[in-house]
């Protein structure tokens, strides 16, 4: 068996952030083989993860990655804001976003971008180091049409992120890049429920209509007028909650759809907002 030297213990601790006694024991039980010792500690991490799995993950951060014609947005959750700001957790989140952008499939089973093994193994390793439960939350993988391009926004606390997808151009001009960024910031601020009316969940529409009808009935107007009042309330609801119909945040005199068309005319391209995704930690 190889001698368990102080230098070997230090190397293992540097690579795993484990305690001194844990490192020494792992090396002793694996004949001084550092790779086997790392695997041994990871297996210990799996046990640790199981113990933390039921704990609340109210904190975390959002990662964004764009790779050619594909982009990903992901929420990675942990227990404390301290860990959410940890450099290793930041790297984990960014790596998971890149992994989702690089390939289809369940995020935990994907090859971890820029590292060894699967995403799940990277999470397990960091859980072992921090002692905190970590989970992949909401995530989305979007493809741009051809031609098409992305815009993104990540809030300064890294807890809110947005992706938008535009078609009709490759987005090379400054005007198009500015539009894409503005649209992402708009979605972050205004939280649209869907791109168009048909995208809003039917149960939510039914609930809003029920409320609109009841409010209209309270006016005491005839039934035909009540129907018109309720319809007017619903149109206002759709204008407020659908992305394309919302007043553009930088110029409320035009809708988002009109702003996209205006920039399209400016650059001579048939621009169209075709998709978006918005993720906020904890929502």
C-alpha positions in Angstrom: 0.0 0.0 0.0 1.2 3.4 -0.9 2.4 5.7 2.0 -0.4 8.1 3.0 1.7 11.3 3.0 0.7 14.8 4.0 1.1 15.8 0.4 -1.3 13.1 -0.8 -3.9 14.1 1.9 -3.5 17.8 0.8 -4.1 16.9 -2.8 -7.2 15.0 -2.0 -8.5 17.8 0.2 -7.8 20.4 -2.5 -9.7 18.3 -5.1 -12.7 17.5 -2.9 -12.8 20.1 0.0 -13.2 17.2 2.4 -11.9 17.3 6.0 -8.5 16.1 6.9 -9.6 12.9 8.7 -12.0 12.1 5.9 -9.3 12.4 3.4 -6.9 10.3 5.4 -9.5 7.5 5.9 -10.5 7.5 2.2 -6.9 7.1 1.2 -6.2 4.4 3.8 -9.3 2.4 2.7 -8.3 2.7 -1.0 -4.6 1.8 -0.8 -3.5 5.4 -1.4 -5.1 5.6 -4.8 -6.4 9.1 -5.0 -8.9 8.5 -7.8 -10.5 5.6 -5.9 -10.5 7.8 -2.8 -12.4 10.5 -4.7 -14.9 7.9 -5.8 -15.2 6.7 -2.2 -15.9 10.2 -1.0 -18.5 10.7 -3.7 -20.3 7.6 -2.5 -20.3 9.1 0.9 -21.7 12.3 -0.7 -24.6 10.3 -2.0 -25.5 9.2 1.5 -25.2 12.8 2.6 -27.4 14.0 -0.3 -30.1 11.5 0.7 -30.1 12.9 4.2 -30.5 16.4 2.9 -33.0 15.6 0.1 -36.1 16.6 2.1 -34.8 19.9 3.2 -36.2 23.1 1.7 -34.3 24.7 -1.2 -35.7 28.2 -1.2 -32.5 29.8 -2.5 -30.5 29.4 -5.7 -29.7 31.0 -8.9 -30.6 31.0 -12.6 -28.2 30.1 -15.4 -28.4 31.0 -19.1 -26.4 29.5 -21.9 -26.6 30.1 -25.7 -24.9 27.7 -28.1 -25.5 28.5 -31.7 -29.2 28.0 -32.5 -30.0 26.6 -29.1 -30.3 28.3 -25.7 -31.1 27.1 -22.2 -32.5 28.6 -19.0 -32.3 26.7 -15.7 -33.0 27.2 -12.0 -30.6 25.5 -9.7 -31.8 25.5 -6.1 -30.0 25.3 -2.7 -30.8 26.0 0.9 -29.0 29.3 1.6 -28.1 32.5 -0.2 -24.5 32.0 1.0 -24.2 28.8 -1.0 -26.0 30.4 -4.0 -23.2 33.0 -4.2 -20.4 30.4 -3.7 -18.1 30.2 -6.7 -18.5 26.5 -7.1 -22.3 26.7 -7.1 -22.1 29.5 -9.7 -19.9 27.2 -11.8 -22.3 24.3 -11.3 -25.3 26.4 -12.4 -23.5 27.7 -15.5 -22.3 24.2 -16.3 -25.8 22.8 -16.1 -27.2 25.5 -18.3 -24.5 24.7 -20.9 -25.2 21.0 -20.6 -28.9 21.5 -21.3 -28.1 23.7 -24.3 -25.7 21.1 -25.6 -28.0 18.1 -25.6 -31.6 17.0 -25.2 -32.7 14.8 -22.3 -33.3 14.8 -18.5 -30.8 17.5 -17.2 -29.5 15.3 -14.4 -28.5 12.5 -16.9 -26.7 14.8 -19.3 -22.9 14.9 -19.6 -21.7 17.9 -17.6 -20.3 20.6 -19.8 -16.7 21.3 -19.2 -16.2 18.6 -16.7 -16.3 14.9 -16.0 -19.3 12.7 -15.6 -22.9 13.5 -15.5 -24.7 16.6 -14.2 -26.1 14.4 -11.3 -22.5 13.5 -10.3 -21.4 17.1 -10.2 -24.4 18.0 -8.0 -23.7 15.0 -5.7 -20.0 16.1 -5.3 -21.0 19.7 -4.3 -23.7 18.5 -1.9 -20.9 16.5 -0.2 -18.8 19.6 0.1 -21.5 22.0 1.3 -23.9 19.7 3.2 -26.8 21.5 1.5 -29.6 20.0 -0.5 -29.4 21.0 -4.2 -31.9 20.5 -6.9 -32.5 21.3 -10.5 -35.7 23.3 -10.7 -37.5 24.8 -13.7 -35.6 24.6 -16.9 -36.2 25.1 -20.6 -34.4 24.5 -23.9 -35.3 26.7 -26.8 -34.3 26.5 -30.5 -34.1 29.5 -32.8 -35.6 29.3 -36.3 -33.4 29.8 -39.3 -32.7 32.6 -39.5 -33.2 33.5 -35.9 -31.5 34.8 -32.7 -31.8 35.1 -29.0 -32.0 37.8 -26.4 -31.4 37.3 -22.7 -31.5 39.0 -19.4 -30.2 37.9 -16.0 -31.1 40.1 -13.0 -28.3 41.4 -10.9 -29.2 39.0 -8.0 -29.1 36.1 -10.5 -32.5 34.9 -9.3 -34.5 36.0 -12.4 -33.6 35.1 -16.0 -35.3 35.5 -19.3 -34.7 34.2 -22.8 -36.5 35.5 -25.9 -36.4 34.1 -29.4 -36.7 36.2 -32.6 -37.1 35.0 -36.1 -36.6 36.6 -39.5 -32.9 37.6 -39.1 -29.6 36.6 -37.7 -29.7 39.5 -35.3 -26.3 40.9 -36.4 -27.3 44.6 -36.3 -27.0 46.8 -33.2 -30.7 47.6 -33.5 -31.7 44.0 -33.4 -29.4 43.2 -30.5 -30.8 46.1 -28.5 -34.4 45.0 -29.3 -33.6 41.4 -28.1 -32.2 42.7 -24.9 -35.1 45.1 -24.3 -37.6 42.4 -24.9 -35.9 40.1 -22.4 -35.9 43.0 -19.8 -39.5 43.7 -20.6 -40.5 40.1 -19.8 -38.5 40.2 -16.6 -40.4 43.3 -15.5 -43.9 42.6 -16.8 -44.1 38.8 -16.3 -46.3 37.9 -19.3 -48.2 34.6 -19.0 -47.9 33.7 -22.6 -46.8 35.0 -26.0 -50.4 35.2 -27.3 -53.8 34.7 -25.9 -54.0 31.0 -26.7 -50.8 30.4 -24.6 -52.5 31.4 -21.3 -53.7 28.3 -19.3 -57.4 27.6 -19.9 -58.2 27.2 -16.2 -56.8 30.7 -15.5 -58.8 32.2 -18.4 -62.0 30.5 -17.1 -61.4 31.9 -13.6 -60.8 35.4 -14.9 -63.9 35.2 -17.0 -66.0 34.1 -14.1 -64.7 37.0 -12.1 -65.4 39.4 -15.0 -68.9 38.2 -15.4 -69.7 38.5 -11.7 -68.3 42.0 -11.6 -70.3 43.0 -14.6 -73.5 41.6 -13.1 -73.1 43.8 -10.1 -73.6 46.8 -12.4 -77.2 45.9 -12.7 -77.1 46.3 -16.5 -79.2 44.0 -18.9 -77.7 40.6 -19.7 -76.5 41.7 -23.2 -74.7 44.6 -21.7 -73.2 42.5 -18.9 -71.8 40.2 -21.5 -70.1 43.1 -23.3 -68.7 44.5 -20.1 -67.3 41.1 -19.2 -65.8 40.8 -22.6 -64.2 44.2 -22.3 -62.6 43.1 -18.9 -61.3 39.9 -20.6 -59.7 41.9 -23.4 -58.0 44.1 -20.9 -56.8 41.0 -19.1 -55.3 39.5 -22.3 -53.6 42.8 -23.1 -52.1 43.0 -19.7 -50.8 39.4 -19.6 -49.8 38.4 -23.1 -46.3 39.3 -24.2 -47.1 40.6 -27.8 -50.1 42.7 -26.6 -48.4 44.3 -23.6 -47.5 48.0 -23.9 -43.7 48.0 -24.6 -41.9 48.9 -21.4 -39.7 51.6 -23.1 -42.5 53.1 -25.1 -46.0 52.3 -23.7 -47.6 54.1 -26.8 -46.9 50.9 -28.8 -47.4 47.2 -28.1 -44.5 44.8 -28.0 -45.7 43.4 -31.3 -45.6 46.9 -32.8 -42.2 47.6 -31.5 -40.8 44.4 -33.0 -42.4 45.4 -36.4 -41.0 48.9 -36.1 -37.4 47.7 -35.6 -38.0 45.2 -38.4 -38.8 48.0 -40.8 -35.8 50.0 -39.5 -33.4 47.2 -40.4 -35.3 45.9 -43.4 -36.0 42.4 -41.9 -39.3 40.6 -41.2 -38.6 40.3 -37.4 -41.0 38.3 -35.3 -41.0 37.4 -31.6 -41.6 33.6 -31.6 -41.0 32.4 -28.1 -39.8 33.3 -24.6 -39.1 31.8 -21.2 -38.9 33.4 -17.8 -37.7 31.7 -14.7 -37.5 33.2 -11.2 -36.0 31.3 -8.2 -38.8 30.0 -6.0 -41.8 30.8 -8.3 
